[in-house]
Amino acid sequence: MKRSEHRILTTHVGSIIRPQALTELSNVRTGAPSDPAEYDRRLVTAVDEVVRRQVGMGIDVVNDGEFGKSDWTSYILSRITGFEHRKDQKREAEWAGDDRFRFAAFIKAQYPFMMSGLPTDACIGPIAYREHDALDRAIANLAAAVERHPPAETFMTAVAPASTAYDGVNEYYPSDRDYVFAIAEALREEYVAIHEAGFLLQVDDAVLANMYDHLVRQSPERYREWAELRIEALNHALRGIPKDRVRYHVCFGSWHAPHMSDAPLEKIVDTILQAEVGAICMEAANPRHEHEWRVWADAWRRGTLPADLIMIPGVITHHTVTVEHPRVVADRILRYAAIFGRENVIAGTDCGFAQMDVIARVETEIMWAKFEALVEGARLASEELWGEQAGAEREMAR
C-alpha cells in the first residue's frame, strides 16, 4: 500500500453515485437487473468512465465506484449459499440504535422500515461461496479500466463478517462462533480473489460500530464479546493476505439521521485496532465525529497505535450537501498528520455517496465538487507539510 511519501495522497471509501444508465435497470428488491445482458454491457462503460473521472480530477487511489453491486452489504447474499430470504418475517433494526425512538417521527417519515422491521435472512444450511461470475466480472471491468486510465493504486471493496446478513438469524450452525466463522470462510474467497487480482482489498464494516448502542444496553462485556468474535473471524478470513494490502473501513452508517446513538469511538477503538490490516478508514468530517481525532491522539499517547498503521480519515462527508472549503479539508488532514506522521495519512471520505445503487446521498455533481475539494485540500496540506523540505531541496540543487 502506497504511503504519502512526497505529498498527501487521496482516495475515498468506495460507493459512488451510479449513472442513470445503470439505475434505470436496477431492481433493488431482488438485487438483479431487469435486463442482465444490457446491464452488463452498460456496466463496462460506466466503470471505465468512473475510473477515468477519478484519475482525471487527481484522486490517487481509485475503485469501480462499487458499480454492479446492489449495495455495500446485501450483494453478498446473492453470492453465497445457506440463506433464505423471508420477506414476511420482520426483524427489528437493532443496528439503527436508539435514534429510532428518540426521533420517532423523523425516522418513521424518512426510514419507515427502521420502525416496522426488515425482512429476515435466515441461515438454514451450509454457507459457501457460489457465485464467482459476478466477482470475476467486477475484477475484469476494473482491471481493464485502470489499464486505460492508470491511477497511483486501485482498491476493491468487500463486506466484513460482522456486516454480512446483519438482518439475519442463524438456524443452522450449533453456535454463534461456528456461524460467524462459516461466513468468514466464504468471504475469504472474495478477499483472496481481490488480492490476487493485484488490487488493495477494502473490507467494509459499518455494523461493527452500529451494534454498539443495542448490545451495550445488555452490558459493555456483551458488546466486546460480540465484536471481538467478529474481528477474530475477519482476521481468520484475511490469513495469508499481507496486512499492508488491506484497508478496513469502519463507519457509523450513511443514512441521514441525527446519529445521537452512534458508538463513541473511544469505546470501540481498541476493538477496531485488533483487525490485522494496514490501514483504517474512519469518519472524521461528519459533525457527530469530527472531534474524535482526539481519540486517535490519545491512542498514540497510550502506545496502542501500530507504528506502521496508515490512517485514511474522512475529510469530506456525504452527510451534508455543503461542499467543504479546501482550507477546511487541509486543516483536517493536518490534524491527522500531526498524530500519525504525514507519510501515514491518506485523505479520504467519511462513507460512500450511494448507500444502495438507487440511493444517492447528495446530488451527483455536488459529490464530484466535494471530491475536487478533497484533492485541493490535500494539495494545500502537502504544501505546508513538505513546503520547507521542498525549499531546502531546491537550495541544495542550486
NUNU-265089 format. One record per residue (C-alpha): z, y, x; residue in one letter. Coordinates in pm, whole numbers, plus 32768, in hexadecimal, padded with zeros to 4 digits. Example, Ala and Ser with C-alpha at 12.3 -4.5 7.8 and 13.67 -1.06 7.14 Angstrom:
<marpas>
830C7E3E84CEa/82CA7F968557s/
</marpas>
This chain:
<marpas>
800080008000m/7F96814C8091k/80A0824E80D8r/808183C780D7s/805783DC8250e/7F8E851F8260h/7FB385B08100r/804E85557FB3i/7F77844D7F0El/7F44844A7D95t/7F3483397C8Dt/7F9F82F47B25h/803E81CF7A71v/7F12813879C7g/7EBC817B785Ds/7DAE8283782Di/7D3082F276D8i/7C0D82147671r/7AB782A77622p/7A3A829B74BDq/7933819B7523a/7A5180A1754Fl/7B48810E7443t/7A4780FE732Ce/7A267F897370l/7B9A7F4973A4s/7C667E7B72AFn/7DD27EC772F2v/7E487DC971F1r/7DAC7C9D72A0t/7D7F7D1F7400g/7C127CB473F1a/7AEC7DA773D9p/7A167D9E72A0s/78DE7D557370d/79507CA874B3p/77FA7C9D755Ba/77B27E0D7520e/79167E687582y/78EC7DB276CFd/77A87E6B7714r/78487FBB76CCr/797B7F5D7796l/78B27F4078DAv/783380A578B0t/7984812D7845a/7A3B80997971v/7935811F7A60d/7951827A79C8e/7ACD828779C9v/7ADA821E7B36v/79CD831D7B8Fr/7A8D84337AE1r/7BDA83DA7B85q/7B4083D17CE0v/7A74850A7CA2g/7BA385DC7C49m/7C6785677D78g/7D4C84547CF8i/7D81836E7E20d/7E0182287D8Av/7D3E81D57C4Fv/7D1680C37B4Dn/7C3E80647A23d/7D0B8130792Cg/7D7C7FE37897e/7C347FE777D8f/7BF97E9A772Dg/7D697E6276D9k/7DEE7E917578s/7F277F287610d/80067F0B7741w/80CD7DDB76D1t/80577D1675A1s/7F047CD97644y/7FAE7BBD7700i/7FF07AF775C2l/7E7A7ABA759Fs/7E767A307702r/7F9A793B76F4i/7FF27810761Et/813577C37568g/815478E67473f/811F78FB72FCe/80F37A52725Dh/81BA7A6E711Ar/81597BAE706Ak/82437B746F46d/83757B27701Bq/83F27C82707Bk/84CC7CB771AAr/85A97DE471E9e/851F7ED972EBa/86507EB173CCe/85997F4E74F1w/857380987433a/86E580EA7457g/87CF81B87381d/86D282D27355d/8659820B7226r/879A825F7170f/87F883AF7208r/86A0843C71B1f/864B83557090a/857384496FCCa/849B849A70FBf/847A832F7167i/842882BA7006k/831483BE6FEBa/8281838E7146q/82CD82207196y/831C816B704Fp/8301801770F5f/8438806871C3m/84FB8076707Em/84577F5A6FBEs/843D7E6A70E3g/83197DCD7199l/826B7C7D7178p/830B7B6A7247t/825F7AB57364d/830C79647364a/82FE787E7491c/82C0772673F9i/822A76697520g/81F176637698p/818C77B1772Ei/805F77A67816a/7F4878917881y/7E07783177CBr/7D1C795C77B3e/7C8979A07908h/7B417A337889d/7BD87B81781Da/7C8F7BA87969l/7B5F7B427A35d/7A897C397974r/7B827D5479ADa/7B947D087B22i/7A187CF97B3Fa/79E77E417A82n/7AE67EF97B58l/7A637E647C9Ea/79027ED47C4Ca/797480327BEEa/7A4180707D2Av/79247FED7DFEe/784780FF7D6Ar/795A82097D6Fh/7A4681B07E8Ep/7BAE82307E6Dp/7CC082277F72a/7D5280F97EBEe/7D3C803C7D74t/7E457FAA7C8Ff/7E477ED27B58m/7F617EB17A5Dt/80097D7F79C7a/81387D5B78E7v/82917CF27968a/83587BC678E8p/84597CAA7840a/83487D5E777Ds/82887C287710t/82AE7BCF759Da/83C47CCF757Ay/83B27C9F7401d/83C87B2A7437g/84BC7A107400v/84E178CE74C6n/84D3779773EBe/845C76A074F1y/851076BA763Fy/8678763A765Cp/86FB777C76FBs/86A478E87727d/867D78AB789Cr/857F77957865d/84C178717772y/84B679A27856v/845378D97987f/833C782E78C2a/82B47989786Di/82D179ED79DCa/821878B77A53e/80F979007963a/80ED7A6E79CBl/80DD7A027B35r/7F7479917B02e/7F187AF47AA2e/7FE17B8B7BC0y/7F447AA97CC5v/7DE27AE37C41a/7E0C7C5D7C57i/7E9A7C447DB5h/7D887B587E2Ce/7C827C487DA3a/7D007D427EA5g/7DA67E2F7DAEf/7F0A7EAD7DAEl/7FCD7E077C98l/808F7EEE7BB0q/818F7E3E7AD4v/81E37EFF7996d/83457EE2790Bd/83B37FDA7802a/848B7EE07747v/85757EAD7870l/85F6800E7833a/85BE801976BCn/86A77EF5766Fm/87CB7FA57714y/8843806475E1d/88477F2D7507h/88E37E3B75FEl/89E57F237698v/8A817F41753Fr/8AE17DD57568q/8B5D7E1976C9s/8ADC7EA27815p/8AF37D3E789Ae/8A0B7CC27786r/88FE7DBB77EBy/891E7D64795Dr/890C7BF07911e/87D47C22783Dw/87267D0F7931a/877D7C5B7A75e/86F87B1179EDl/85AB7BBD79AAr/85A27C617AFFi/85E67B0D7B99e/84C47A807ACFa/83E37B9D7B3Fl/84367B567CABn/83E979E77C6Ah/82957A447BDCa/824B7B257D08l/82A37A217E12r/81A67A187F2Bg/810F7B6B7ED2i/816F7C667FE1p/82587D637F47k/81917E817FE1d/80767E1E7EF5r/814C7E457DBBv/81AF7F7A7CEFr/82B97F627BE1y/829D80537ABCh/83DC808379F3v/83D8818678DDc/849381E577A2f/837C81B776A4g/82508294766Es/828782DA74FCw/82C38445749Eh/842D8441742Ea/857684EC748Cp/85CD83D67585h/8741841E7570m/878A82A8757Ds/86CE827276C2d/878881BB77D5a/882A82A678D2p/877982587A19l/88C282467AD6e/8926811C79FBk/87F0804E7A49i/877780C37BA0v/88297FAF7C61d/87857EAB7B80t/862D7F467BB3i/865F7F3E7D2Bl/86897DC37D1Eq/85127DA17CE0a/84607D2E7E1De/83517E367E17v/82C57F3D7F00g/82BE80627E11a/836C80D77CD5i/82C681B57BD2c/83C282797B01m/83C183967A0Ae/841B84DF7AB2a/837085EB79DFa/83E7857A7887n/84E686867821p/85E2857677CBr/85D084E6792Bh/855B85F47A1Ee/86BF86267A9Ch/86D784BD7B0Ee/8651850A7C68w/87C685357CA6r/87F883C17C61v/870483697D75w/87AD84617E60a/88F983B97E16d/886282607E56a/87E682DF7FA7w/8942835E7FFDr/89D8820F7F99r/88DC815A8075g/884D80897F58t/86E480FC7F79l/8604800F8041p/858F80CB8175a/842280718134d/841D80BF7FBEl/8306819E7F3Bi/8361827B7E15m/825882DD7D17i/830483E47C3Dp/825B845D7B02g/821485CA7B49v/814285FF7A10i/81A1857578BCt/80F484E6778Bh/8217856476B4h/819086C67680t/803F876C7656v/80A4887F7748t/7FDC88627888v/80CF887D79A8e/809F89997A9Fh/804289107BF7p/816D89C77C8Cr/825589087BA3v/81AB87C67C0Av/81D0881E7D7Aa/8342886C7D52d/837D871A7CAEr/82CD866F7DD0i/839A872F7ED0l/84E186B97E31r/847E85507E63y/83F1858A7FBFa/854586148024a/85E784CC7FB8i/84EA83C3801Af/842784708130g/82D0850680F6r/821683CD8166e/82CD82FE805Fn/826E83D17F2Fv/813383AD7E5Ei/810A849F7D3Aa/80DF83F07BECg/8107840C7A74t/822D83C07990d/817C82B778C3c/802A82617831g/7F6A8356775Af/7EF582457669a/8011816375FDq/7F148092753Am/7D9D809A7556d/7D8681657415v/7EB3824A7451i/7E8E8381752Aa/7FCC8438758Er/7F13858075C7v/7DAE85F37590e/7CBE85607692t/7C6486A17748e/7DD287097755i/7E1685C0780Am/7D078609790Aw/7D8B876D7936a/7EE086D77981k/7E4185F57A85f/7DA1872A7B23e/7EFA87CC7B31a/7F7D868D7BD6l/7E7686A07CE7v/7EA488157D20e/801E87F57D23g/800586E27E29a/7F2987C67EFAr/802888E07EE9l/814487F57F44a/8079876B8065s/804288C880EEe/81BA88FD80FBe/820F87A3817Dl/81038793828Aw/80AD890382BAg/8185894583EAe/811F87FE848Dq/7FB188448447a/7FD4899D84E4g/80758909861Ba/7F5D880A863Ae/7E59891E8624r/7F0989DC873Ae/7F1088A58815m/7D9E886987D4a/7D5289C4885Cr/
</marpas>
